[in-house]
Amino acid sequence: MVILDISIQSRVIIGISAMLVLFTSFLIVFISNHRKKLQYHKNLQALHEEQEKHLKEQNALLEQKVKERTVELSLQTESLEKTLDELKASQSQLIQKEKMASLGELTAGIAHEIQNPLNFVLNFGELNTELINEMKSMISAETLPQKFNNEMNELINNFSGNQYKILHHGRRADGIVKNMLQHSRKHRGILELTDLNELTDEYLKLSYHGFRAKHKSFICDFETSYDGAVEKIRIIPQDIGHILVNLFQNSFYSMNDKIKLLQDKYEAKLFVSTEKKGNKAIITVKDNGVGIPENIMDKIFQPFFTTKPTGEATGLGLSLSYDIIKAHRGEMKAESKEGEYATFIMELNYQ
């Protein structure tokens, strides 16, 4: 019985031990598998994080490349737009140049055709004036009936008055023809390094004294601002001087008209300045005269267009000035408010 009991106990112990071994083995396997799973998940998480990091780096690199490409395309677009604007400007200048060249040739042809018969009119008109004076002297020297003498004198005076009108308007026509020829001629002056400040001031004073010689009651205050940074520029000084005289004379004329309208309530003032801006030398002439109506602003640089009364201008001054500036590869702009001011801006490029 004891042997049997030991045997049963042994069996129980062996069974329990086997179960413990089996459970331990199972536990070991379970723990091992769990560790493998944890390691797998850790490796997967690490791989996922690495992939995310790589993706972020790739995204950042792509964004940087997109930004760089966008900047590059923007610069190219700006460059193309600038080139297009320059081409349009060049095309506009070429068209204007061709138009003005054609107009110049036409004007020169018409002016030359008019000049010859006009010279005959003026020459024979002056001869007629001399003949009229001789006729008056001969009649006064003769003893003639009073009635006949009076009638002859009346006829001669009428004839003399008509002759004066013919000469007066003939000389006006002659001046117009000469202006037309000047407008059509090609400028062949010599480019010289010129001090714009000195040139502007010199022509301002000359223009003012010249205008006052014809309009003695005209008085104008000047406000000048000459930029010392404006360096000498290569221009044809006679041509630029011609433009300055034109602009100053127009300003004086406008302010003189306003004086006639407002009298003591108005004080004429002319603002003249020079400035260097980048590669440009800029001359600005501004007056506080009657201004330019908005509806004719786009016509002021056209040949033969003028707002002055008939006989006082040919309408070629601003047109000729515009052509001279274009020949210097510059720009001329106008700004105005009717009744208040007119401003002309002349831009010249340093070469």
Contacts in CASP RR format, 6 or more apart in sequence:
PFRMAT RR
TARGET T0000
AUTHOR 0000-0000-0000
METHOD contacts of the structure
MODEL  1
MVILDISIQSRVIIGISAMLVLFTSFLIVFISNHRKKLQYHKNLQALHEE
QEKHLKEQNALLEQKVKERTVELSLQTESLEKTLDELKASQSQLIQKEKM
ASLGELTAGIAHEIQNPLNFVLNFGELNTELINEMKSMISAETLPQKFNN
EMNELINNFSGNQYKILHHGRRADGIVKNMLQHSRKHRGILELTDLNELT
DEYLKLSYHGFRAKHKSFICDFETSYDGAVEKIRIIPQDIGHILVNLFQN
SFYSMNDKIKLLQDKYEAKLFVSTEKKGNKAIITVKDNGVGIPENIMDKI
FQPFFTTKPTGEATGLGLSLSYDIIKAHRGEMKAESKEGEYATFIMELNY
Q
93 326 0 8 1.000
96 326 0 8 1.000
97 326 0 8 1.000
100 323 0 8 1.000
103 184 0 8 1.000
103 303 0 8 1.000
104 183 0 8 1.000
104 184 0 8 1.000
105 184 0 8 1.000
107 180 0 8 1.000
107 181 0 8 1.000
107 183 0 8 1.000
107 184 0 8 1.000
107 303 0 8 1.000
108 180 0 8 1.000
108 181 0 8 1.000
108 184 0 8 1.000
108 185 0 8 1.000
109 184 0 8 1.000
110 180 0 8 1.000
111 177 0 8 1.000
111 180 0 8 1.000
111 181 0 8 1.000
111 184 0 8 1.000
112 181 0 8 1.000
114 173 0 8 1.000
114 177 0 8 1.000
115 174 0 8 1.000
115 177 0 8 1.000
115 181 0 8 1.000
118 170 0 8 1.000
118 173 0 8 1.000
118 174 0 8 1.000
118 177 0 8 1.000
121 166 0 8 1.000
121 170 0 8 1.000
122 167 0 8 1.000
122 170 0 8 1.000
122 171 0 8 1.000
122 174 0 8 1.000
125 163 0 8 1.000
125 166 0 8 1.000
125 167 0 8 1.000
126 167 0 8 1.000
128 163 0 8 1.000
129 160 0 8 1.000
129 163 0 8 1.000
129 164 0 8 1.000
129 167 0 8 1.000
132 156 0 8 1.000
132 159 0 8 1.000
132 160 0 8 1.000
132 163 0 8 1.000
135 156 0 8 1.000
136 153 0 8 1.000
136 156 0 8 1.000
139 149 0 8 1.000
139 152 0 8 1.000
139 153 0 8 1.000
139 156 0 8 1.000
144 152 0 8 1.000
172 311 0 8 1.000
175 314 0 8 1.000
176 314 0 8 1.000
179 314 0 8 1.000
179 316 0 8 1.000
179 317 0 8 1.000
180 314 0 8 1.000
180 316 0 8 1.000
182 316 0 8 1.000
182 320 0 8 1.000
183 303 0 8 1.000
183 316 0 8 1.000
183 319 0 8 1.000
183 320 0 8 1.000
183 323 0 8 1.000
187 236 0 8 1.000
187 239 0 8 1.000
187 324 0 8 1.000
187 327 0 8 1.000
189 236 0 8 1.000
189 238 0 8 1.000
189 239 0 8 1.000
190 236 0 8 1.000
191 234 0 8 1.000
191 235 0 8 1.000
191 236 0 8 1.000
192 234 0 8 1.000
192 235 0 8 1.000
192 236 0 8 1.000
192 237 0 8 1.000
193 232 0 8 1.000
193 233 0 8 1.000
193 234 0 8 1.000
194 232 0 8 1.000
194 233 0 8 1.000
194 234 0 8 1.000
194 235 0 8 1.000
194 237 0 8 1.000
194 240 0 8 1.000
195 232 0 8 1.000
196 230 0 8 1.000
196 232 0 8 1.000
196 233 0 8 1.000
196 235 0 8 1.000
196 240 0 8 1.000
196 274 0 8 1.000
196 281 0 8 1.000
196 283 0 8 1.000
196 348 0 8 1.000
197 226 0 8 1.000
197 227 0 8 1.000
197 228 0 8 1.000
197 230 0 8 1.000
197 274 0 8 1.000
199 237 0 8 1.000
199 240 0 8 1.000
199 241 0 8 1.000
199 244 0 8 1.000
200 226 0 8 1.000
200 244 0 8 1.000
200 272 0 8 1.000
200 274 0 8 1.000
200 283 0 8 1.000
201 224 0 8 1.000
201 226 0 8 1.000
203 241 0 8 1.000
203 244 0 8 1.000
203 245 0 8 1.000
203 248 0 8 1.000
204 222 0 8 1.000
204 224 0 8 1.000
204 244 0 8 1.000
204 248 0 8 1.000
204 272 0 8 1.000
206 245 0 8 1.000
207 244 0 8 1.000
207 245 0 8 1.000
207 248 0 8 1.000
207 249 0 8 1.000
207 252 0 8 1.000
208 220 0 8 1.000
208 222 0 8 1.000
208 248 0 8 1.000
208 252 0 8 1.000
211 218 0 8 1.000
211 248 0 8 1.000
211 249 0 8 1.000
211 252 0 8 1.000
211 253 0 8 1.000
211 256 0 8 1.000
212 218 0 8 1.000
215 252 0 8 1.000
215 256 0 8 1.000
218 252 0 8 1.000
218 255 0 8 1.000
218 256 0 8 1.000
218 259 0 8 1.000
218 268 0 8 1.000
219 268 0 8 1.000
220 252 0 8 1.000
220 255 0 8 1.000
220 268 0 8 1.000
220 269 0 8 1.000
220 270 0 8 1.000
221 267 0 8 1.000
221 268 0 8 1.000
221 269 0 8 1.000
221 270 0 8 1.000
222 269 0 8 1.000
222 270 0 8 1.000
222 272 0 8 1.000
223 269 0 8 1.000
223 270 0 8 1.000
223 271 0 8 1.000
223 272 0 8 1.000
224 271 0 8 1.000
224 272 0 8 1.000
224 273 0 8 1.000
225 271 0 8 1.000
225 272 0 8 1.000
225 273 0 8 1.000
225 274 0 8 1.000
226 273 0 8 1.000
226 274 0 8 1.000
227 273 0 8 1.000
227 274 0 8 1.000
227 275 0 8 1.000
227 276 0 8 1.000
228 274 0 8 1.000
228 276 0 8 1.000
229 276 0 8 1.000
230 274 0 8 1.000
230 275 0 8 1.000
230 276 0 8 1.000
230 281 0 8 1.000
231 276 0 8 1.000
231 281 0 8 1.000
231 350 0 8 1.000
233 281 0 8 1.000
233 348 0 8 1.000
233 350 0 8 1.000
234 350 0 8 1.000
234 351 0 8 1.000
235 328 0 8 1.000
235 348 0 8 1.000
236 324 0 8 1.000
236 328 0 8 1.000
239 324 0 8 1.000
239 327 0 8 1.000
239 328 0 8 1.000
240 324 0 8 1.000
240 328 0 8 1.000
240 348 0 8 1.000
242 320 0 8 1.000
242 321 0 8 1.000
242 324 0 8 1.000
243 321 0 8 1.000
243 324 0 8 1.000
243 325 0 8 1.000
243 346 0 8 1.000
244 283 0 8 1.000
244 285 0 8 1.000
246 317 0 8 1.000
246 318 0 8 1.000
246 320 0 8 1.000
246 321 0 8 1.000
247 285 0 8 1.000
247 321 0 8 1.000
247 344 0 8 1.000
247 346 0 8 1.000
248 270 0 8 1.000
248 285 0 8 1.000
250 318 0 8 1.000
250 342 0 8 1.000
251 270 0 8 1.000
251 285 0 8 1.000
251 287 0 8 1.000
251 289 0 8 1.000
251 342 0 8 1.000
252 270 0 8 1.000
252 287 0 8 1.000
253 308 0 8 1.000
254 287 0 8 1.000
254 289 0 8 1.000
254 290 0 8 1.000
254 291 0 8 1.000
254 342 0 8 1.000
255 268 0 8 1.000
255 269 0 8 1.000
255 270 0 8 1.000
255 287 0 8 1.000
255 288 0 8 1.000
255 289 0 8 1.000
255 290 0 8 1.000
256 268 0 8 1.000
257 289 0 8 1.000
257 290 0 8 1.000
258 266 0 8 1.000
258 268 0 8 1.000
258 288 0 8 1.000
258 289 0 8 1.000
258 290 0 8 1.000
258 339 0 8 1.000
259 266 0 8 1.000
259 268 0 8 1.000
261 290 0 8 1.000
268 287 0 8 1.000
268 288 0 8 1.000
268 289 0 8 1.000
269 287 0 8 1.000
269 288 0 8 1.000
270 285 0 8 1.000
270 286 0 8 1.000
270 287 0 8 1.000
271 284 0 8 1.000
271 285 0 8 1.000
271 286 0 8 1.000
271 287 0 8 1.000
272 283 0 8 1.000
272 284 0 8 1.000
272 285 0 8 1.000
272 286 0 8 1.000
273 283 0 8 1.000
273 284 0 8 1.000
274 281 0 8 1.000
274 282 0 8 1.000
274 283 0 8 1.000
274 284 0 8 1.000
275 281 0 8 1.000
275 282 0 8 1.000
275 284 0 8 1.000
276 282 0 8 1.000
279 349 0 8 1.000
279 350 0 8 1.000
280 347 0 8 1.000
280 348 0 8 1.000
280 349 0 8 1.000
280 350 0 8 1.000
281 347 0 8 1.000
281 348 0 8 1.000
281 349 0 8 1.000
281 350 0 8 1.000
282 345 0 8 1.000
282 346 0 8 1.000
282 347 0 8 1.000
282 348 0 8 1.000
283 345 0 8 1.000
283 346 0 8 1.000
283 348 0 8 1.000
284 343 0 8 1.000
284 344 0 8 1.000
284 345 0 8 1.000
284 346 0 8 1.000
285 343 0 8 1.000
285 344 0 8 1.000
285 346 0 8 1.000
286 341 0 8 1.000
286 342 0 8 1.000
286 343 0 8 1.000
286 344 0 8 1.000
287 341 0 8 1.000
287 342 0 8 1.000
288 340 0 8 1.000
288 341 0 8 1.000
289 339 0 8 1.000
289 340 0 8 1.000
289 341 0 8 1.000
289 342 0 8 1.000
290 338 0 8 1.000
290 339 0 8 1.000
291 336 0 8 1.000
291 337 0 8 1.000
291 338 0 8 1.000
291 339 0 8 1.000
291 340 0 8 1.000
291 341 0 8 1.000
291 342 0 8 1.000
292 300 0 8 1.000
292 307 0 8 1.000
292 334 0 8 1.000
292 336 0 8 1.000
292 338 0 8 1.000
292 342 0 8 1.000
293 338 0 8 1.000
294 336 0 8 1.000
294 338 0 8 1.000
296 305 0 8 1.000
296 307 0 8 1.000
297 334 0 8 1.000
297 336 0 8 1.000
299 305 0 8 1.000
300 318 0 8 1.000
300 334 0 8 1.000
301 318 0 8 1.000
301 319 0 8 1.000
301 322 0 8 1.000
301 332 0 8 1.000
301 334 0 8 1.000
302 319 0 8 1.000
303 315 0 8 1.000
303 316 0 8 1.000
303 319 0 8 1.000
304 314 0 8 1.000
304 315 0 8 1.000
304 316 0 8 1.000
304 319 0 8 1.000
305 315 0 8 1.000
305 319 0 8 1.000
306 313 0 8 1.000
306 314 0 8 1.000
306 315 0 8 1.000
308 315 0 8 1.000
321 332 0 8 1.000
322 332 0 8 1.000
325 331 0 8 1.000
325 332 0 8 1.000
325 346 0 8 1.000
325 347 0 8 1.000
325 348 0 8 1.000
328 348 0 8 1.000
328 349 0 8 1.000
329 349 0 8 1.000
330 346 0 8 1.000
330 347 0 8 1.000
330 348 0 8 1.000
330 349 0 8 1.000
331 345 0 8 1.000
331 346 0 8 1.000
331 347 0 8 1.000
332 344 0 8 1.000
332 345 0 8 1.000
332 346 0 8 1.000
332 347 0 8 1.000
333 344 0 8 1.000
333 345 0 8 1.000
333 347 0 8 1.000
334 342 0 8 1.000
334 343 0 8 1.000
334 344 0 8 1.000
334 345 0 8 1.000
335 342 0 8 1.000
335 343 0 8 1.000
335 345 0 8 1.000
336 342 0 8 1.000
336 343 0 8 1.000
END
